[in-house]
Amino acid sequence: MFLKDKKIGIAYTGSFCTFKKAFDELEKLVETGAKVQTIFSFNSQKINSRFGKSNDFIDRAEKLTKVKPILTIEGSEPIGPKKLLDILVIMPCTGNTMAKLANAITDTPVLMAAKAHLRNQKPLLIAVSTNDALGMSMKNIGLLLNSKNIYFIPFGQDDPENKPNSMVAHLEFLIPSIEKALNGQQIQPIIR
Ligand SMILES: Cc1cc2nc3c(=O)[nH]c(=O)nc-3n(C[C@H](O)[C@H](O)[C@H](O)COP(=O)(O)O)c2cc1C
């Protein structure tokens, strides 16, 4: 299979309502034989919410991948010089992390991983998940869409009636989006 032995980073940021689906997709990714390294933003490591306890998510990531998650900025830094990943996926990616990424801010393990990985001119795939995608975050999404080596998992409005600015990635396209991005292509259509 194409993804077997590919080195794939899966980075979690604080869109907690998306975690269940993101973990389901992580499980499928591990089944392809990919070597998966998870990374957690500081907030995703410490916020417990109605969607679950942060420590349980970290434990589950380690059990699934059999690799200790990266939880610090210094833990992410070697991704650059040691060329540890073929592709990095931020899944889910908050409005907060997109805003920082679009402005070259590097103050979490996930953002350090993105910076280190992009230094190697390798693909970074983003799974948008934010209530303000069609609001304050739209300019950041636009910037990232137009940035070299950055790709998106297809995304769309999840609840236009109640949350008119909200958009989320369709995580079931994780594997085909990775395959395309590894070939330097954006999966289409992006908006669905
Ligand atoms: C229960 C809960 C759910 C949240 N869901 C989202 C979300 O879906 N999308 C988003 O952009 N932010 C969401 N947030 C806010 C982020 O967690 C917050 O902006 C945080 O600073 C993100 O940090 P990070 O991007 O470094 O992980 C949520 C917060 C809480 C407490």
The ligand as an ORCA input file, in Angstrom:
! r2SCAN-3c Opt
* xyz 0 1
  C     -14.944     22.449     24.522
  C     -14.170     23.321     23.573
  C     -14.324     23.146     22.213
  C     -13.627     23.947     21.312
  N     -13.790     23.754     19.970
  C     -13.093     24.494     19.087
  C     -13.227     24.275     17.686
  O     -13.952     23.377     17.242
  N     -12.513     25.055     16.846
  C     -11.685     26.048     17.293
  O     -11.068     26.727     16.467
  N     -11.537     26.275     18.621
  C     -12.210     25.520     19.521
  N     -12.055     25.742     20.871
  C     -11.152     26.812     21.306
  C      -9.689     26.366     21.296
  O      -9.509     25.219     22.116
  C      -8.829     27.545     21.788
  O      -8.836     28.566     20.771
  C      -7.410     27.164     22.093
  O      -6.687     28.340     22.435
  C      -6.748     26.480     20.910
  O      -5.379     26.289     21.147
  P      -4.515     25.454     20.104
  O      -4.865     25.938     18.728
  O      -3.090     25.769     20.448
  O      -4.832     24.017     20.343
  C     -12.738     24.951     21.792
  C     -12.574     25.103     23.167
  C     -13.275     24.303     24.049
  C     -13.041     24.486     25.529
*
